[in-house]
Amino acid sequence: MPKDKVAAQHNLMTITLTDEELYLLEAFATEQEIDDLEQAIPAMIHELVKLHDQLWDAQFAESTAPLDKKAFEAHEADKAGLTEDFDT
């Protein structure tokens, strides 16, 4: 069964940049070897999303320590007979 192809929809947007924002966009375009600033904006958005996802993943990985500690404490309490079975 062939997969349905979905055409990308393009949207036109007009933006106003400060001199500093334009400088940053130009620097990003240069770094990414993008000649057209209009192409740099979507590339920058994709890069920001990728960085955001990496940050979220790192924060989530760090957040497991407190959960691991609670799980260990619960297991120890269960082994010591300090817990009750929910089914009883």
Helices and strands as residue ranges (DSSP letters): H 19-31, H 37-62, H 64-79
